[in-house]
Amino acid sequence: MNDIDRDTLALFIPILAVGGGLLLGALAIFMGLLRKISKEKQMEESRREIAAYVAEGSMTPDDAERILKA
């Protein structure tokens, strides 16, 4: 290897390491956000379904409150 290749490689490895770390961190944050959004959506669907059961009379409001707190 000549000196230009070694110098280029010496610069490329740290840049690749830092860039890869930043990309991995951003991906972890994005996946955490998607998980939180999904969890909130499921919680809201459950609340609506329980409210529908209460409205039709197949569940008491006290039972619904107990389920939502659990």
Buried (B, 14 or more C-beta within 10 A) or exposed (E): EEEEEEEEEEEEEEEEEEEEEEEEEEEEEEEEEEEEEEEEEEEEEEEEEBBEBBEEEEBEEEEBEEEEEE
